[in-house]
Amino acid sequence: MTDTSADLVILGGGSGGYAAAFRAAELGLSVTLIEKDKLGGTCLHRGCIPTKALLHAAEVADTARDGEQFGVKTTFDGVDIAGVNKYKDAIISRLYKGLQGLAKSHKVNLVEGSGTFVGGTTVEVEGTRYTGKNVILATGSYSRTLPGLELGGRIIASEQALALDYVPKKAVVLGGGVIGVEFASVWASFGTEVTIVEALPRLVPAEDEFASKQLERAFRRRKIAFKTGVKFTGAKQDDNGVSVSLESGETLEADLLLVAVGRGPNTAGHGYEEAGVTMDRGFVLTDDRLRTNLPNVYAVGDIVPGLQLAHRGFAQGIFVAEEIAGLAPRAIDEAGIPRVTYSHPEVASVGLTEAQAKDKYGSDVVTFTYDLGGNGKSQILKTSGAIKLVKAPDGPVVGLHLVGDRVGELIGEAQLIYNWEAFPEDVAPLIHAHPTQTEALGEAHLALAGKPLHVHS
Ligand SMILES: Cc1cc2nc3c(=O)[nH]c(=O)nc-3n(C[C@H](O)[C@H](O)[C@H](O)COP(=O)(O)OP(=O)(O)OC[C@H]3O[C@@H](n4cnc5c(N)ncnc54)[C@H](O)[C@@H]3O)c2cc1C
Protein backbone atom coordinates (compact mmCIF):
# COMPACT_ATOMS: atom_id res chain seq x y z
CA MET A 1 0.00 0.00 0.00
CA THR A 2 1.45 3.35 -1.03
CA ASP A 3 0.74 6.45 0.98
CA THR A 4 0.78 9.90 -0.59
CA SER A 5 0.39 13.08 1.36
CA ALA A 6 -0.88 16.57 0.57
CA ASP A 7 -2.06 19.62 2.47
CA LEU A 8 -5.60 18.91 1.36
CA VAL A 9 -7.36 15.79 0.09
CA ILE A 10 -10.80 16.26 -1.47
CA LEU A 11 -13.23 13.44 -2.20
CA GLY A 12 -15.46 14.42 -5.15
CA GLY A 13 -14.74 16.83 -8.01
CA GLY A 14 -18.14 18.54 -8.41
CA SER A 15 -18.95 22.21 -7.77
CA GLY A 16 -18.00 22.02 -4.08
CA GLY A 17 -14.91 19.85 -4.45
CA TYR A 18 -13.27 21.57 -7.40
CA ALA A 19 -13.93 25.07 -6.04
CA ALA A 20 -12.16 24.07 -2.83
CA ALA A 21 -9.30 22.57 -4.84
CA PHE A 22 -8.73 25.65 -7.00
CA ARG A 23 -8.94 28.15 -4.13
CA ALA A 24 -6.67 26.05 -1.91
CA ALA A 25 -4.13 25.79 -4.74
CA GLU A 26 -4.29 29.58 -5.24
CA LEU A 27 -3.48 29.91 -1.54
CA GLY A 28 -0.37 27.78 -1.96
CA LEU A 29 -1.66 24.47 -0.58
CA SER A 30 -0.87 21.13 -2.26
CA VAL A 31 -4.14 19.49 -3.28
CA THR A 32 -5.21 15.96 -4.21
CA LEU A 33 -8.68 15.81 -5.77
CA ILE A 34 -10.28 12.38 -6.15
CA GLU A 35 -13.02 11.96 -8.74
CA LYS A 36 -14.51 8.69 -9.94
CA ASP A 37 -16.31 10.09 -12.96
CA LYS A 38 -15.82 13.50 -14.57
CA LEU A 39 -14.46 16.70 -13.08
CA GLY A 40 -17.37 19.14 -12.86
CA GLY A 41 -19.81 16.67 -11.31
CA THR A 42 -23.57 16.88 -11.52
CA CYS A 43 -23.87 20.58 -12.35
CA LEU A 44 -21.73 20.51 -15.47
CA HIS A 45 -22.54 17.06 -16.83
CA ARG A 46 -26.07 16.23 -15.63
CA GLY A 47 -27.51 19.36 -13.99
CA CYS A 48 -27.32 23.13 -14.31
CA ILE A 49 -25.60 23.43 -17.67
CA PRO A 50 -27.45 20.81 -19.77
CA THR A 51 -30.86 21.82 -18.36
CA LYS A 52 -30.23 25.48 -19.08
CA ALA A 53 -29.14 24.60 -22.64
CA LEU A 54 -32.45 22.75 -23.12
CA LEU A 55 -34.32 25.71 -21.64
CA HIS A 56 -32.61 28.04 -24.07
CA ALA A 57 -33.50 25.76 -27.01
CA ALA A 58 -37.08 25.82 -25.64
CA GLU A 59 -37.03 29.64 -25.66
CA VAL A 60 -35.88 29.58 -29.28
CA ALA A 61 -38.78 27.23 -30.10
CA ASP A 62 -41.23 29.61 -28.40
CA THR A 63 -39.75 32.59 -30.23
CA ALA A 64 -40.13 30.78 -33.55
CA ARG A 65 -43.72 29.90 -32.70
CA ASP A 66 -44.59 33.42 -31.52
CA GLY A 67 -42.84 35.53 -34.16
CA GLU A 68 -46.15 36.89 -35.36
CA GLN A 69 -46.73 38.62 -31.99
CA PHE A 70 -43.76 40.81 -32.85
CA GLY A 71 -44.69 41.26 -36.49
CA VAL A 72 -42.03 38.83 -37.69
CA LYS A 73 -42.91 35.95 -40.00
CA THR A 74 -41.59 32.75 -38.44
CA THR A 75 -42.84 29.21 -38.31
CA PHE A 76 -42.09 26.48 -35.84
CA ASP A 77 -41.49 23.27 -37.75
CA GLY A 78 -40.59 21.11 -34.78
CA VAL A 79 -37.61 20.10 -32.70
CA ASP A 80 -34.59 18.26 -34.07
CA ILE A 81 -33.62 16.64 -30.79
CA ALA A 82 -30.31 15.37 -32.19
CA GLY A 83 -29.47 18.99 -33.02
CA VAL A 84 -30.53 20.15 -29.56
CA ASN A 85 -28.38 17.47 -27.92
CA LYS A 86 -25.43 18.38 -30.12
CA TYR A 87 -25.72 22.02 -29.06
CA LYS A 88 -26.04 21.02 -25.38
CA ASP A 89 -23.18 18.52 -25.45
CA ALA A 90 -20.85 20.98 -27.22
CA ILE A 91 -21.31 23.47 -24.35
CA ILE A 92 -20.60 20.79 -21.75
CA SER A 93 -17.53 19.57 -23.55
CA ARG A 94 -16.12 23.09 -23.95
CA LEU A 95 -16.64 23.86 -20.26
CA TYR A 96 -15.25 20.44 -19.27
CA LYS A 97 -12.08 21.10 -21.24
CA GLY A 98 -11.78 24.50 -19.56
CA LEU A 99 -12.15 22.91 -16.13
CA GLN A 100 -9.52 20.26 -16.87
CA GLY A 101 -7.19 23.05 -17.99
CA LEU A 102 -7.83 24.95 -14.75
CA ALA A 103 -7.06 21.83 -12.67
CA LYS A 104 -3.77 21.50 -14.54
CA SER A 105 -2.81 25.15 -14.26
CA HIS A 106 -3.58 25.08 -10.52
CA LYS A 107 -1.33 21.99 -10.27
CA VAL A 108 -4.09 19.98 -8.61
CA ASN A 109 -3.19 16.30 -8.34
CA LEU A 110 -6.29 14.81 -9.97
CA VAL A 111 -6.76 11.15 -9.02
CA GLU A 112 -9.24 9.17 -11.11
CA GLY A 113 -11.04 6.50 -9.15
CA SER A 114 -13.58 5.79 -6.47
CA GLY A 115 -12.38 6.85 -3.04
CA THR A 116 -13.26 5.57 0.43
CA PHE A 117 -12.80 7.73 3.50
CA VAL A 118 -10.96 5.43 5.91
CA GLY A 119 -10.86 7.74 8.93
CA GLY A 120 -8.33 10.22 10.24
CA THR A 121 -7.61 12.42 7.23
CA THR A 122 -7.10 9.59 4.75
CA VAL A 123 -8.94 8.53 1.61
CA GLU A 124 -8.13 5.26 -0.12
CA VAL A 125 -8.39 4.74 -3.86
CA GLU A 126 -7.72 1.27 -5.26
CA GLY A 127 -5.06 0.40 -2.68
CA THR A 128 -3.38 3.81 -2.56
CA ARG A 129 -3.87 5.98 0.48
CA TYR A 130 -4.00 9.74 0.23
CA THR A 131 -3.51 11.52 3.54
CA GLY A 132 -4.04 15.22 3.93
CA LYS A 133 -3.54 17.65 6.77
CA ASN A 134 -7.24 18.20 6.07
CA VAL A 135 -9.93 16.32 4.15
CA ILE A 136 -13.05 17.64 2.44
CA LEU A 137 -15.97 15.30 1.73
CA ALA A 138 -17.82 16.46 -1.40
CA THR A 139 -19.53 13.44 -2.95
CA GLY A 140 -22.72 15.23 -4.04
CA SER A 141 -26.19 13.83 -4.56
CA TYR A 142 -28.36 11.43 -6.57
CA SER A 143 -31.93 11.53 -7.93
CA ARG A 144 -34.35 10.22 -5.34
CA THR A 145 -37.42 8.18 -6.05
CA LEU A 146 -40.41 7.19 -3.92
CA PRO A 147 -40.84 3.88 -2.08
CA GLY A 148 -42.13 1.25 -4.53
CA LEU A 149 -41.37 3.41 -7.58
CA GLU A 150 -38.46 1.90 -9.42
CA LEU A 151 -36.60 3.93 -12.04
CA GLY A 152 -36.20 2.21 -15.42
CA GLY A 153 -37.79 2.07 -18.88
CA ARG A 154 -40.39 4.82 -19.17
CA ILE A 155 -39.93 5.87 -15.55
CA ILE A 156 -36.96 8.18 -15.59
CA ALA A 157 -35.01 10.69 -13.50
CA SER A 158 -33.38 13.92 -14.70
CA GLU A 159 -30.21 12.10 -15.90
CA GLN A 160 -32.25 10.07 -18.41
CA ALA A 161 -34.47 13.03 -19.31
CA LEU A 162 -31.34 14.92 -20.39
CA ALA A 163 -30.25 12.08 -22.65
CA LEU A 164 -33.58 11.46 -24.44
CA ASP A 165 -33.32 11.10 -28.21
CA TYR A 166 -36.97 11.97 -28.80
CA VAL A 167 -39.56 14.47 -27.61
CA PRO A 168 -42.32 12.70 -25.67
CA LYS A 169 -45.89 13.34 -26.85
CA LYS A 170 -47.21 13.14 -23.31
CA ALA A 171 -45.30 13.29 -20.05
CA VAL A 172 -46.14 13.23 -16.37
CA VAL A 173 -43.72 15.02 -14.09
CA LEU A 174 -43.77 13.85 -10.50
CA GLY A 175 -42.66 16.78 -8.34
CA GLY A 176 -43.35 20.49 -8.80
CA GLY A 177 -40.03 21.72 -7.40
CA VAL A 178 -37.25 23.35 -9.42
CA ILE A 179 -36.18 20.35 -11.52
CA GLY A 180 -39.75 19.20 -12.26
CA VAL A 181 -40.91 22.66 -13.25
CA GLU A 182 -37.88 23.24 -15.50
CA PHE A 183 -38.40 19.99 -17.44
CA ALA A 184 -42.15 20.65 -17.69
CA SER A 185 -41.33 24.04 -19.17
CA VAL A 186 -38.86 22.63 -21.72
CA TRP A 187 -41.15 19.84 -22.86
CA ALA A 188 -44.18 22.12 -23.15
CA SER A 189 -42.15 24.42 -25.43
CA PHE A 190 -41.08 21.40 -27.48
CA GLY A 191 -44.74 20.42 -27.95
CA THR A 192 -45.24 17.79 -25.23
CA GLU A 193 -48.53 17.60 -23.35
CA VAL A 194 -47.31 17.85 -19.74
CA THR A 195 -48.97 17.22 -16.39
CA ILE A 196 -47.14 17.97 -13.14
CA VAL A 197 -48.17 16.12 -9.99
CA GLU A 198 -47.15 17.72 -6.69
CA ALA A 199 -48.12 16.40 -3.25
CA LEU A 200 -47.78 19.81 -1.59
CA PRO A 201 -50.46 22.45 -2.20
CA ARG A 202 -48.48 24.51 -4.72
CA LEU A 203 -45.78 24.48 -7.39
CA VAL A 204 -42.27 25.58 -6.29
CA PRO A 205 -43.39 25.06 -2.68
CA ALA A 206 -40.10 26.29 -1.20
CA GLU A 207 -40.75 29.77 -2.67
CA ASP A 208 -42.95 32.59 -1.35
CA GLU A 209 -46.64 31.81 -2.03
CA PHE A 210 -46.74 34.84 -4.30
CA ALA A 211 -44.21 33.21 -6.65
CA SER A 212 -46.16 29.95 -6.77
CA LYS A 213 -49.35 31.82 -7.68
CA GLN A 214 -47.61 33.79 -10.44
CA LEU A 215 -45.98 30.67 -11.89
CA GLU A 216 -49.19 28.66 -11.73
CA ARG A 217 -51.04 31.44 -13.57
CA ALA A 218 -48.37 31.50 -16.28
CA PHE A 219 -48.35 27.70 -16.60
CA ARG A 220 -52.15 27.67 -16.93
CA ARG A 221 -51.77 30.15 -19.80
CA ARG A 222 -49.15 27.88 -21.36
CA LYS A 223 -51.53 24.92 -20.96
CA ILE A 224 -49.13 23.07 -18.69
CA ALA A 225 -51.45 21.02 -16.49
CA PHE A 226 -50.65 20.59 -12.82
CA LYS A 227 -52.28 18.77 -9.96
CA THR A 228 -51.22 20.04 -6.56
CA GLY A 229 -52.05 18.65 -3.12
CA VAL A 230 -52.42 15.20 -4.59
CA LYS A 231 -50.33 12.14 -3.82
CA PHE A 232 -49.02 9.65 -6.30
CA THR A 233 -49.97 6.05 -5.51
CA GLY A 234 -48.32 3.98 -8.24
CA ALA A 235 -47.13 3.63 -11.83
CA LYS A 236 -47.28 0.78 -14.32
CA GLN A 237 -45.52 0.65 -17.66
CA ASP A 238 -45.60 -1.46 -20.81
CA ASP A 239 -44.46 -1.11 -24.43
CA ASN A 240 -47.11 1.51 -25.14
CA GLY A 241 -46.75 3.85 -22.22
CA VAL A 242 -46.88 4.46 -18.52
CA SER A 243 -49.97 4.82 -16.42
CA VAL A 244 -49.70 6.88 -13.25
CA SER A 245 -52.28 6.57 -10.49
CA LEU A 246 -53.09 9.23 -7.95
CA GLU A 247 -54.66 9.15 -4.51
CA SER A 248 -57.66 10.96 -5.98
CA GLY A 249 -58.46 7.80 -7.96
CA GLU A 250 -57.43 9.46 -11.21
CA THR A 251 -55.08 7.76 -13.69
CA LEU A 252 -52.80 9.67 -16.06
CA GLU A 253 -51.50 8.04 -19.24
CA ALA A 254 -48.21 9.19 -20.76
CA ASP A 255 -45.13 8.14 -22.73
CA LEU A 256 -42.87 8.98 -19.82
CA LEU A 257 -42.95 9.59 -16.10
CA LEU A 258 -40.21 11.92 -14.90
CA VAL A 259 -39.52 11.43 -11.21
CA ALA A 260 -38.31 14.76 -9.79
CA VAL A 261 -38.96 14.35 -6.09
CA GLY A 262 -35.66 15.73 -4.82
CA ARG A 263 -32.07 14.65 -4.42
CA GLY A 264 -30.57 12.49 -1.72
CA PRO A 265 -27.02 12.80 -0.34
CA ASN A 266 -24.51 10.48 -1.95
CA THR A 267 -22.87 9.32 1.27
CA ALA A 268 -23.51 5.59 1.47
CA GLY A 269 -20.67 3.18 0.74
CA HIS A 270 -17.86 5.76 0.94
CA GLY A 271 -16.77 4.90 4.48
CA TYR A 272 -18.29 7.94 6.21
CA GLU A 273 -20.49 6.07 8.65
CA GLU A 274 -17.81 3.48 9.44
CA ALA A 275 -15.31 6.28 10.15
CA GLY A 276 -17.74 7.82 12.64
CA VAL A 277 -18.89 10.91 10.69
CA THR A 278 -22.07 12.25 12.31
CA MET A 279 -24.93 12.06 9.82
CA ASP A 280 -28.66 12.64 9.73
CA ARG A 281 -30.73 10.74 7.17
CA GLY A 282 -27.63 10.37 5.06
CA PHE A 283 -26.62 14.05 5.16
CA VAL A 284 -23.29 14.96 6.74
CA LEU A 285 -23.81 17.35 9.64
CA THR A 286 -21.45 20.31 9.98
CA ASP A 287 -21.20 23.48 12.03
CA ASP A 288 -21.25 26.89 10.35
CA ARG A 289 -17.49 26.55 9.64
CA LEU A 290 -18.41 23.38 7.64
CA ARG A 291 -16.51 21.16 10.10
CA THR A 292 -17.81 17.65 10.64
CA ASN A 293 -17.56 16.09 14.09
CA LEU A 294 -14.14 14.62 13.15
CA PRO A 295 -11.00 16.77 13.48
CA ASN A 296 -9.76 18.30 10.20
CA VAL A 297 -12.60 16.73 8.21
CA TYR A 298 -14.93 19.15 6.42
CA ALA A 299 -17.96 18.66 4.15
CA VAL A 300 -19.33 20.84 1.34
CA GLY A 301 -22.07 20.84 -1.29
CA ASP A 302 -25.18 18.70 -1.63
CA ILE A 303 -24.21 16.27 1.17
CA VAL A 304 -24.58 19.11 3.71
CA PRO A 305 -28.22 19.85 4.68
CA GLY A 306 -29.55 23.01 3.04
CA LEU A 307 -30.00 24.38 -0.48
CA GLN A 308 -28.68 21.97 -3.10
CA LEU A 309 -27.27 24.52 -5.51
CA ALA A 310 -24.01 24.68 -7.42
CA HIS A 311 -23.13 28.23 -6.33
CA ARG A 312 -23.65 27.22 -2.68
CA GLY A 313 -21.18 24.39 -3.30
CA PHE A 314 -18.69 26.82 -4.91
CA ALA A 315 -19.04 29.23 -1.98
CA GLN A 316 -18.64 26.47 0.60
CA GLY A 317 -15.60 25.05 -1.23
CA ILE A 318 -13.93 28.46 -1.31
CA PHE A 319 -14.88 29.02 2.34
CA VAL A 320 -13.24 25.78 3.53
CA ALA A 321 -10.08 26.37 1.47
CA GLU A 322 -9.74 29.83 3.05
CA GLU A 323 -10.55 28.49 6.50
CA ILE A 324 -7.83 25.86 6.21
CA ALA A 325 -5.38 28.48 4.95
CA GLY A 326 -6.10 30.54 8.09
CA LEU A 327 -7.98 33.43 6.42
CA ALA A 328 -10.96 33.15 8.82
CA PRO A 329 -13.62 33.83 6.14
CA ARG A 330 -17.07 35.09 7.08
CA ALA A 331 -19.61 32.29 7.62
CA ILE A 332 -22.11 31.80 4.77
CA ASP A 333 -25.66 33.08 5.36
CA GLU A 334 -27.82 30.38 3.80
CA ALA A 335 -30.72 32.84 3.27
CA GLY A 336 -28.38 35.12 1.29
CA ILE A 337 -27.83 32.47 -1.39
CA PRO A 338 -29.79 33.39 -4.53
CA ARG A 339 -32.21 30.81 -5.94
CA VAL A 340 -33.38 30.69 -9.55
CA THR A 341 -35.82 28.40 -11.34
CA TYR A 342 -35.15 28.85 -15.06
CA SER A 343 -38.59 27.95 -16.37
CA HIS A 344 -40.64 30.16 -18.70
CA PRO A 345 -41.36 32.36 -16.78
CA GLU A 346 -38.42 32.34 -14.37
CA VAL A 347 -38.73 32.44 -10.59
CA ALA A 348 -35.89 34.03 -8.61
CA SER A 349 -35.54 34.85 -4.96
CA VAL A 350 -33.16 35.70 -2.15
CA GLY A 351 -33.69 36.16 1.55
CA LEU A 352 -36.85 35.33 3.46
CA THR A 353 -40.35 34.59 2.24
CA GLU A 354 -43.11 36.70 3.77
CA ALA A 355 -44.06 33.78 6.05
CA GLN A 356 -40.46 33.31 7.22
CA ALA A 357 -40.08 37.06 7.79
CA LYS A 358 -43.28 37.11 9.89
CA ASP A 359 -41.96 34.21 11.97
CA LYS A 360 -38.77 36.15 12.56
CA TYR A 361 -39.97 39.77 12.87
CA GLY A 362 -43.67 39.49 13.72
CA SER A 363 -46.77 40.60 11.85
CA ASP A 364 -45.54 44.17 11.18
CA VAL A 365 -43.44 42.97 8.26
CA VAL A 366 -44.04 45.22 5.24
CA THR A 367 -44.46 43.89 1.69
CA PHE A 368 -44.79 45.57 -1.66
CA THR A 369 -45.53 43.97 -5.01
CA TYR A 370 -44.63 45.67 -8.28
CA ASP A 371 -46.32 44.30 -11.39
CA LEU A 372 -44.13 43.94 -14.49
CA GLY A 373 -47.09 45.43 -16.37
CA GLY A 374 -45.56 48.81 -15.44
CA ASN A 375 -42.09 47.89 -16.70
CA GLY A 376 -41.36 48.93 -20.29
CA LYS A 377 -38.78 46.27 -21.08
CA SER A 378 -41.02 43.49 -19.77
CA GLN A 379 -43.79 44.80 -22.03
CA ILE A 380 -41.40 44.79 -24.98
CA LEU A 381 -40.53 41.17 -24.18
CA LYS A 382 -44.23 40.44 -23.66
CA THR A 383 -43.61 38.86 -20.31
CA SER A 384 -45.87 39.22 -17.34
CA GLY A 385 -44.90 38.72 -13.72
CA ALA A 386 -44.09 40.76 -10.65
CA ILE A 387 -41.54 41.57 -7.98
CA LYS A 388 -42.34 41.28 -4.31
CA LEU A 389 -40.25 42.91 -1.60
CA VAL A 390 -40.38 41.87 2.03
CA LYS A 391 -39.10 44.42 4.57
CA ALA A 392 -38.47 44.05 8.29
CA PRO A 393 -40.43 46.52 10.44
CA ASP A 394 -38.27 49.70 10.58
CA GLY A 395 -35.51 47.59 9.05
CA PRO A 396 -33.90 46.53 5.79
CA VAL A 397 -35.30 44.57 2.88
CA VAL A 398 -35.12 40.93 3.99
CA GLY A 399 -36.66 39.14 1.01
CA LEU A 400 -36.89 39.69 -2.75
CA HIS A 401 -39.08 37.47 -4.95
CA LEU A 402 -39.24 37.83 -8.71
CA VAL A 403 -41.30 36.10 -11.39
CA GLY A 404 -41.10 36.78 -15.14
CA ASP A 405 -38.97 35.94 -18.16
CA ARG A 406 -35.29 36.79 -17.64
CA VAL A 407 -35.72 37.84 -13.98
CA GLY A 408 -32.99 35.35 -13.07
CA GLU A 409 -30.58 38.00 -14.33
CA LEU A 410 -31.96 40.50 -11.80
CA ILE A 411 -31.02 38.29 -8.88
CA GLY A 412 -27.49 39.73 -8.89
CA GLU A 413 -28.79 43.10 -7.76
CA ALA A 414 -31.41 41.52 -5.51
CA GLN A 415 -28.78 39.54 -3.65
CA LEU A 416 -26.64 42.66 -3.10
CA ILE A 417 -29.68 44.42 -1.64
CA TYR A 418 -30.34 41.51 0.73
CA ASN A 419 -26.75 40.75 1.66
CA TRP A 420 -25.81 44.41 2.22
CA GLU A 421 -28.93 44.78 4.38
CA ALA A 422 -30.12 47.73 2.31
CA PHE A 423 -33.11 49.84 3.31
CA PRO A 424 -35.49 50.92 0.52
CA GLU A 425 -34.11 54.45 1.05
CA ASP A 426 -30.59 53.14 0.19
CA VAL A 427 -31.75 51.65 -3.11
CA ALA A 428 -34.19 54.39 -4.14
CA PRO A 429 -31.51 56.93 -5.19
CA LEU A 430 -29.64 54.36 -7.33
CA ILE A 431 -30.44 54.94 -10.98
CA HIS A 432 -31.55 52.03 -13.15
CA ALA A 433 -31.06 52.21 -16.92
CA HIS A 434 -34.19 52.68 -19.00
CA PRO A 435 -35.67 50.56 -20.43
CA THR A 436 -34.41 47.52 -18.52
CA GLN A 437 -36.09 45.01 -16.26
CA THR A 438 -33.79 46.20 -13.46
CA GLU A 439 -36.01 49.29 -13.32
CA ALA A 440 -38.70 47.12 -11.78
CA LEU A 441 -36.42 46.56 -8.80
CA GLY A 442 -35.73 50.30 -8.66
CA GLU A 443 -39.44 51.16 -8.87
CA ALA A 444 -40.35 48.69 -6.12
CA HIS A 445 -37.79 50.26 -3.80
CA LEU A 446 -38.89 53.79 -4.76
CA ALA A 447 -42.43 52.82 -3.80
CA LEU A 448 -41.34 51.32 -0.48
CA ALA A 449 -39.33 54.47 0.22
CA GLY A 450 -42.54 56.44 -0.23
CA LYS A 451 -41.90 57.95 -3.66
CA PRO A 452 -43.49 55.71 -6.29
CA LEU A 453 -43.09 56.73 -9.95
CA HIS A 454 -44.74 54.30 -12.37
CA VAL A 455 -47.18 52.84 -9.85
CA HIS A 456 -50.96 53.08 -10.00
CA SER A 457 -52.35 53.82 -6.58
C1 LIG B 1 -31.26 18.42 -13.33
C2 LIG B 1 -30.52 19.32 -12.39
C3 LIG B 1 -30.47 20.67 -12.63
C4 LIG B 1 -29.78 21.52 -11.77
N1 LIG B 1 -29.76 22.85 -12.04
C5 LIG B 1 -29.08 23.68 -11.21
C6 LIG B 1 -28.99 25.07 -11.50
O1 LIG B 1 -29.51 25.56 -12.50
N2 LIG B 1 -28.30 25.87 -10.65
C7 LIG B 1 -27.71 25.36 -9.52
O2 LIG B 1 -27.11 26.13 -8.76
N3 LIG B 1 -27.77 24.05 -9.22
C8 LIG B 1 -28.43 23.20 -10.04
N4 LIG B 1 -28.46 21.86 -9.76
C9 LIG B 1 -27.81 21.38 -8.51
C10 LIG B 1 -26.30 21.24 -8.67
O3 LIG B 1 -26.01 20.40 -9.76
C11 LIG B 1 -25.71 20.68 -7.39
O4 LIG B 1 -26.10 21.48 -6.31
C12 LIG B 1 -24.19 20.62 -7.43
O5 LIG B 1 -23.75 19.85 -8.51
C13 LIG B 1 -23.66 20.05 -6.11
O6 LIG B 1 -22.28 20.01 -6.13
P1 LIG B 1 -21.48 18.95 -5.25
O7 LIG B 1 -20.04 19.26 -5.44
O8 LIG B 1 -22.03 18.87 -3.89
O9 LIG B 1 -21.82 17.53 -5.90
P2 LIG B 1 -21.73 16.94 -7.36
O10 LIG B 1 -21.74 17.98 -8.40
O11 LIG B 1 -22.77 15.87 -7.43
O12 LIG B 1 -20.28 16.29 -7.39
C14 LIG B 1 -19.93 15.21 -6.62
C15 LIG B 1 -18.82 14.47 -7.35
O13 LIG B 1 -18.28 13.48 -6.50
C16 LIG B 1 -17.98 12.32 -7.26
N5 LIG B 1 -17.96 11.20 -6.34
C17 LIG B 1 -18.98 10.71 -5.61
N6 LIG B 1 -18.58 9.70 -4.84
C18 LIG B 1 -17.27 9.53 -5.09
C19 LIG B 1 -16.28 8.63 -4.61
N7 LIG B 1 -16.55 7.72 -3.69
N8 LIG B 1 -15.03 8.74 -5.11
C20 LIG B 1 -14.71 9.68 -6.03
N9 LIG B 1 -15.61 10.55 -6.51
C21 LIG B 1 -16.86 10.48 -6.05
C22 LIG B 1 -19.09 12.28 -8.29
O14 LIG B 1 -18.70 11.53 -9.42
C23 LIG B 1 -19.29 13.75 -8.60
O15 LIG B 1 -18.52 14.17 -9.70
C24 LIG B 1 -29.12 20.99 -10.63
C25 LIG B 1 -29.15 19.61 -10.39
C26 LIG B 1 -29.83 18.78 -11.26
C27 LIG B 1 -29.82 17.30 -11.00
The ligand as an ORCA input file, in Angstrom:
! r2SCAN-3c Opt
* xyz 0 1
  C     -31.258     18.422    -13.330
  C     -30.519     19.322    -12.392
  C     -30.473     20.673    -12.626
  C     -29.782     21.518    -11.767
  N     -29.756     22.853    -12.040
  C     -29.079     23.684    -11.209
  C     -28.989     25.068    -11.504
  O     -29.511     25.556    -12.503
  N     -28.300     25.867    -10.652
  C     -27.710     25.365     -9.515
  O     -27.115     26.134     -8.762
  N     -27.772     24.046     -9.216
  C     -28.432     23.201    -10.037
  N     -28.455     21.857     -9.762
  C     -27.815     21.384     -8.510
  C     -26.299     21.241     -8.669
  O     -26.009     20.404     -9.758
  C     -25.713     20.675     -7.395
  O     -26.099     21.479     -6.305
  C     -24.189     20.621     -7.432
  O     -23.747     19.846     -8.507
  C     -23.662     20.049     -6.111
  O     -22.279     20.009     -6.131
  P     -21.479     18.946     -5.251
  O     -20.043     19.261     -5.435
  O     -22.029     18.874     -3.893
  O     -21.822     17.526     -5.898
  P     -21.727     16.936     -7.364
  O     -21.736     17.978     -8.399
  O     -22.769     15.865     -7.428
  O     -20.284     16.288     -7.394
  C     -19.928     15.210     -6.622
  C     -18.821     14.474     -7.346
  O     -18.279     13.475     -6.495
  C     -17.975     12.325     -7.256
  N     -17.955     11.196     -6.342
  C     -18.984     10.709     -5.609
  N     -18.581      9.697     -4.839
  C     -17.270      9.527     -5.091
  C     -16.278      8.634     -4.607
  N     -16.555      7.716     -3.687
  N     -15.025      8.736     -5.106
  C     -14.713      9.681     -6.027
  N     -15.607     10.548     -6.511
  C     -16.862     10.481     -6.045
  C     -19.087     12.279     -8.291
  O     -18.702     11.527     -9.415
  C     -19.293     13.750     -8.603
  O     -18.517     14.165     -9.695
  C     -29.125     20.987    -10.631
  C     -29.146     19.606    -10.391
  C     -29.832     18.783    -11.258
  C     -29.820     17.303    -11.002
*
